[in-house]
């Protein structure tokens, strides 16, 4: 008995000693605590190309939007390119004064009963003010898409939006809201693509009736806000010719595989990760870091972009791949403009429904 007691005591002591040194490895509870790829990891060509293909379909809409805004930044004044496309300097907008012309090749699937407008913000410089006139019973909607192509606001007839002055601000804006501003809309990115759409009947009478309303749809920098409703006679916009390379021959390539390697890192800085995307950003960046040190890895990435463009993105131009099957040969996205991590549908809609041929 005495021996057994000594043994039991020793065992208890050993367990106590062991437990004192057996510490739990912390289990991550936030995305920031999850470790990313180790710098300098050896990567096979096949692994690099897998990351590259994912990065291409994920980053396509954001690079697409970035390059379009660069194009709009070259507009000296609001105008109609080729007499068809609303085109304006960044921070402003332009509007049509009637339906978009049926011979246009700029928008894949335009609505046939609304008057379009378009413009990009420069929220990295200052907020953008936009005017909502009193549309009465007329349908209208101002679609405002951030750089992810998520819609950031509910401005329209269906939302009960009141007439007034509204202001868009970027993620870092901390200023005071000026007197006279009806409401503030905050974007998670400095880039917002603005597409007002106003219903119009196909009659000469309604075309005339809608003009005073259209002329009050004006977007401009906050520094130009004075509390007075500004007007623009959109029917008198200059109409410079469309560049020859962007004519009726087909879609403008806003995302070019050969340039994607250089463009995506800058775009990733423009678009901060959503909660939970931190690991994805780190995973993609690890392949770019490896490519910066090894020409063969860089070449493997670029080749993956070319393959992804033809094999993953090009088929999305067909509407049968846009969204989910709703019967009778039709498909529809169930989460339009609120994509979250649905990167497939985000890219599909960005590919098939935005302006396809801006200069």
VOGU-3710 file (C-alpha; in Angstrom, 3 decimals, decimal comma):
1> xxxxxxxxxx> 0,000/0,000/0,000  2,817/2,343/0,830  4,447/1,722/-2,545  1,160/2,302/-4,371  0,660/5,591/-2,522  4,111/6,782/-3,498  3,448/5,822/-7,139  0,084/7,625/-7,160  1,609/10,738/-5,673  4,387/10,707/-8,254
11> xxxxxxxxxx> 1,875/10,304/-11,067  -0,204/13,222/-9,835  2,899/15,339/-9,567  3,985/14,415/-13,088  0,582/15,286/-14,512  0,591/18,592/-12,698  4,071/19,362/-14,043  3,000/18,399/-17,586  -0,208/20,431/-17,490  1,716/23,466/-16,382
21> xxxxxxxxxx> 3,674/23,369/-19,617  0,991/22,078/-22,034  -0,268/25,367/-23,448  -3,088/25,620/-25,990  -2,046/26,893/-29,423  -4,355/29,914/-30,005  -7,168/29,148/-32,429  -7,793/32,101/-34,787  -11,043/33,886/-34,109  -10,703/36,673/-36,707
31> xxxxxxxxxx> -9,516/36,741/-40,316  -6,556/38,903/-39,307  -5,232/36,114/-37,047  -5,100/33,520/-39,839  -1,517/33,276/-41,138  -0,979/33,704/-44,848  1,471/32,073/-47,243  5,083/32,163/-46,086  7,225/34,551/-48,153  9,680/32,680/-50,323
41> xxxxxxxxxx> 7,570/29,541/-50,646  8,517/27,359/-53,595  5,624/27,353/-56,065  5,068/24,978/-58,931  4,038/26,341/-62,304  0,678/24,609/-61,980  0,029/26,181/-58,582  0,926/29,662/-59,830  -1,432/29,276/-62,762  -4,245/28,119/-60,480
51> xxxxxxxxxx> -3,826/31,290/-58,391  -3,590/33,366/-61,559  -6,843/32,024/-62,994  -8,685/32,698/-59,748  -7,166/36,179/-59,506  -8,268/36,941/-63,063  -11,928/36,034/-62,641  -11,990/37,672/-59,190  -10,252/40,890/-60,222  -11,815/41,282/-63,666
61> xxxxxxxxxx> -14,715/43,618/-62,660  -12,472/45,887/-60,595  -9,805/46,230/-63,276  -12,613/46,713/-65,815  -14,103/49,609/-63,805  -10,679/51,155/-63,183  -9,816/51,224/-66,880  -13,187/52,677/-67,834  -12,733/55,529/-65,399  -9,304/56,197/-66,874
71> xxxxxxxxxx> -11,013/56,505/-70,268  -13,664/58,885/-68,894  -10,937/61,012/-67,297  -9,815/61,983/-70,807  -13,120/63,679/-71,645  -12,565/67,456/-71,764  -16,280/68,237/-71,316  -19,562/66,293/-71,147  -20,345/65,029/-74,639  -21,849/62,232/-76,705
81> xxxxxxxxxx> -19,150/60,066/-78,244  -20,149/59,279/-81,804  -23,442/61,033/-81,075  -24,466/57,980/-79,014  -22,636/57,463/-75,723  -22,887/59,796/-72,689  -19,296/60,630/-71,783  -18,018/63,083/-69,174  -14,925/64,041/-67,178  -14,461/62,167/-63,906
91> xxxxxxxxxx> -16,611/63,798/-61,217  -19,335/64,795/-63,680  -22,013/63,122/-65,810  -23,623/63,343/-69,219  -27,169/62,431/-70,232  -28,930/61,405/-73,402  -32,064/63,343/-74,291  -33,859/60,353/-75,859  -33,543/56,577/-76,108  -30,149/55,167/-76,871
101> xxxxxxxxxx> -29,830/54,606/-80,607  -30,586/51,079/-81,856  -27,439/50,920/-83,980  -25,165/51,388/-80,983  -22,639/48,737/-79,999  -21,754/50,250/-76,644  -24,203/48,501/-74,287  -24,945/44,814/-74,673  -28,445/44,845/-73,244  -29,856/48,392/-72,944
111> xxxxxxxxxx> -33,356/49,039/-71,640  -35,631/50,150/-74,449  -37,888/52,489/-72,472  -35,486/54,682/-70,481  -33,162/57,596/-71,138  -29,617/56,817/-70,014  -26,892/58,860/-68,399  -23,375/57,987/-67,240  -20,455/59,288/-65,243  -17,660/58,305/-62,858
121> xxxxxxxxxx> -16,855/59,864/-59,500  -13,549/61,162/-58,193  -14,221/60,576/-54,501  -10,501/60,320/-53,867  -10,417/64,071/-54,553  -13,735/65,288/-53,123  -17,367/64,217/-52,699  -19,781/64,291/-55,620  -23,146/66,062/-55,420  -26,003/64,808/-57,576
131> xxxxxxxxxx> -29,427/66,326/-58,133  -32,754/64,476/-58,026  -35,538/66,580/-59,548  -39,231/66,073/-58,798  -40,136/63,253/-61,178  -43,722/63,043/-59,932  -45,155/59,684/-60,981  -42,476/59,054/-63,597  -40,211/56,051/-62,990  -36,538/56,794/-62,414
141> xxxxxxxxxx> -33,542/55,092/-60,859  -29,976/56,237/-60,281  -27,806/53,109/-60,309  -24,597/53,788/-58,372  -21,992/51,005/-58,602  -18,768/50,914/-56,604  -15,555/49,480/-57,998  -16,665/45,960/-57,077  -19,856/46,687/-59,112  -21,954/46,464/-55,936
151> xxxxxxxxxx> -24,814/48,978/-55,884  -24,184/51,343/-52,985  -27,517/53,176/-52,701  -31,248/52,992/-53,257  -32,088/56,080/-55,284  -35,234/55,823/-57,370  -38,998/55,785/-57,663  -39,282/52,319/-56,133  -37,403/53,511/-53,046  -39,483/56,631/-52,459
161> xxxxxxxxxx> -36,518/58,943/-53,022  -37,375/62,593/-52,408  -36,286/65,427/-54,705  -33,198/67,250/-53,552  -29,425/67,374/-53,454  -27,598/64,172/-52,556  -23,918/63,642/-51,899  -21,626/60,667/-52,454  -18,513/60,350/-50,289  -15,608/57,940/-50,284
171> xxxxxxxxxx> -14,566/55,528/-47,520  -12,161/57,979/-45,887  -14,330/61,101/-45,946  -14,764/62,780/-42,544  -16,078/66,215/-43,480  -19,267/67,956/-42,451  -22,425/67,660/-44,497  -23,267/71,080/-45,986  -26,649/72,626/-45,317  -29,061/71,811/-48,112
181> xxxxxxxxxx> -27,865/68,240/-48,707  -30,817/65,853/-48,394  -28,804/62,706/-47,672  -25,286/61,287/-47,882  -24,337/58,032/-49,620  -21,025/56,463/-48,632  -19,088/54,208/-50,989  -16,494/51,661/-49,895  -14,406/52,675/-52,928  -13,471/56,054/-54,401
191> xxxxxxxxxx> -14,723/54,943/-57,808  -18,481/54,923/-58,384  -20,031/54,360/-61,809  -23,263/56,378/-62,008  -26,007/55,381/-64,454  -29,272/57,357/-64,168  -32,218/55,822/-66,057  -35,430/57,783/-66,612  -38,613/56,324/-68,100  -39,932/57,929/-71,269
201> xxxxxxxxxx> -42,845/56,996/-73,462  -42,141/56,582/-77,177  -44,024/59,722/-78,178  -42,963/63,179/-79,265  -45,115/64,640/-76,491  -43,398/62,717/-73,699  -39,978/63,305/-75,207  -40,647/67,037/-74,888  -42,149/66,662/-71,418  -39,157/64,803/-69,983
211> xxxxxxxxxx> -36,512/67,298/-71,136  -36,794/69,721/-68,162  -36,348/66,771/-65,806  -33,387/65,348/-67,681  -31,728/68,752/-67,691  -31,739/68,783/-63,882  -29,907/65,448/-63,583  -26,485/66,887/-62,934  -23,513/65,439/-61,032  -20,644/67,707/-59,961
221> xxxxxxxxxx> -17,907/68,095/-57,295  -18,920/69,313/-53,843  -16,793/72,445/-54,319  -19,320/73,604/-56,928  -22,369/73,100/-54,686  -24,184/76,338/-53,833  -27,654/75,107/-52,950  -29,073/76,141/-56,318  -30,415/73,575/-58,786  -28,074/73,466/-61,784
231> xxxxxxxxxx> -29,321/72,631/-65,257  -27,704/71,352/-68,445  -29,332/71,219/-71,867  -28,259/67,686/-72,703  -29,720/67,933/-76,220  -26,935/70,354/-77,142  -23,920/68,304/-76,109  -20,963/68,217/-78,504  -20,718/64,981/-80,461  -17,103/64,086/-81,193
241> xxxxxxxxxx> -16,584/61,030/-83,393  -15,844/57,709/-81,774  -12,245/56,528/-82,211  -11,936/54,117/-85,119  -10,652/51,296/-82,944  -13,840/51,489/-80,889  -16,309/51,460/-83,740  -18,782/48,750/-84,684  -16,180/46,001/-84,914  -16,860/44,677/-81,456
251> xxxxxxxxxx> -16,225/45,021/-77,783  -13,447/47,171/-76,378  -11,042/45,055/-74,325  -11,146/46,809/-70,958  -9,282/43,959/-69,287  -6,238/42,872/-71,270  -4,532/39,672/-70,073  -1,085/40,995/-70,963  -1,607/44,093/-68,780  -3,426/42,417/-65,908
261> xxxxxxxxxx> -0,207/41,534/-64,048  0,756/45,213/-63,780  -2,753/46,546/-63,156  -4,197/44,245/-60,483  -1,853/45,224/-57,591  -2,790/48,896/-57,990  -6,471/48,054/-58,166  -6,171/45,940/-55,002  -4,866/49,056/-53,232  -7,863/51,036/-54,534
271> xxxxxxxxxx> -10,347/48,419/-53,323  -9,832/47,374/-49,679  -10,761/43,777/-48,826  -14,226/42,998/-47,579  -14,370/41,317/-44,156  -13,103/37,803/-44,747  -11,207/38,681/-47,953  -7,935/39,446/-46,188  -6,705/35,885/-46,729  -7,648/36,032/-50,416
281> xxxxxxxxxx> -5,657/39,256/-50,857  -2,662/37,652/-49,169  -2,966/34,484/-51,245  -3,073/36,406/-54,534  -0,284/38,777/-53,468  1,983/35,819/-52,642  1,958/34,729/-56,298  2,720/38,274/-57,462  5,588/38,519/-54,949  7,048/35,279/-56,283
291> xxxxxxxxxx> 6,663/36,507/-59,871  8,544/39,700/-59,041  11,569/37,557/-58,174  11,342/34,996/-60,960  10,676/35,732/-64,662  9,415/32,180/-65,231  6,811/32,571/-62,498  5,722/35,889/-63,974  5,384/34,306/-67,408  3,332/31,464/-65,920
301> xxxxxxxxxx> 0,980/34,018/-64,356  0,522/35,946/-67,588  -0,180/32,719/-69,475  -2,815/31,876/-66,865  -4,543/35,213/-67,539  -4,693/34,495/-71,256  -6,197/31,076/-70,585  -8,662/32,452/-68,024  -9,808/35,168/-70,412  -10,742/32,685/-73,124
311> xxxxxxxxxx> -11,811/29,728/-70,990  -13,476/31,373/-67,970  -14,490/34,931/-68,881  -15,367/34,766/-72,584  -18,188/32,199/-72,084  -19,829/34,579/-69,597  -20,746/36,810/-72,530  -23,549/34,302/-73,131  -26,544/35,070/-70,936  -27,192/31,396/-70,252
321> xxxxxxxxxx> -24,275/31,603/-67,823  -25,495/34,766/-66,074  -27,195/33,762/-62,831  -29,359/30,718/-62,172  -31,893/28,895/-64,287  -35,408/30,338/-63,915  -37,001/28,169/-66,594  -37,818/28,304/-70,291  -34,227/29,042/-71,239  -33,946/32,156/-69,054
331> xxxxxxxxxx> -31,416/32,903/-66,320  -31,267/35,689/-63,741  -28,811/36,627/-60,973  -30,479/36,313/-57,581  -28,067/38,776/-55,972  -27,760/41,476/-58,639  -25,346/44,203/-57,582  -24,912/42,773/-54,069  -22,380/40,126/-54,980  -20,501/39,458/-51,761
341> xxxxxxxxxx> -18,231/36,510/-52,522  -20,184/35,472/-55,622  -17,241/36,287/-57,860  -18,611/34,244/-60,764  -21,816/36,250/-61,200  -20,018/39,504/-60,422  -17,701/38,947/-63,354  -20,478/37,604/-65,575  -22,582/40,738/-65,179  -19,585/43,067/-65,440
351> xxxxxxxxx> -18,644/41,311/-68,661  -22,054/41,366/-70,284  -23,971/44,425/-69,156  -21,705/47,440/-68,692  -20,650/49,827/-71,456  -18,755/47,676/-73,897  -17,210/50,260/-76,160  -16,245/53,476/-74,456  -13,231/55,186/-76,006
//
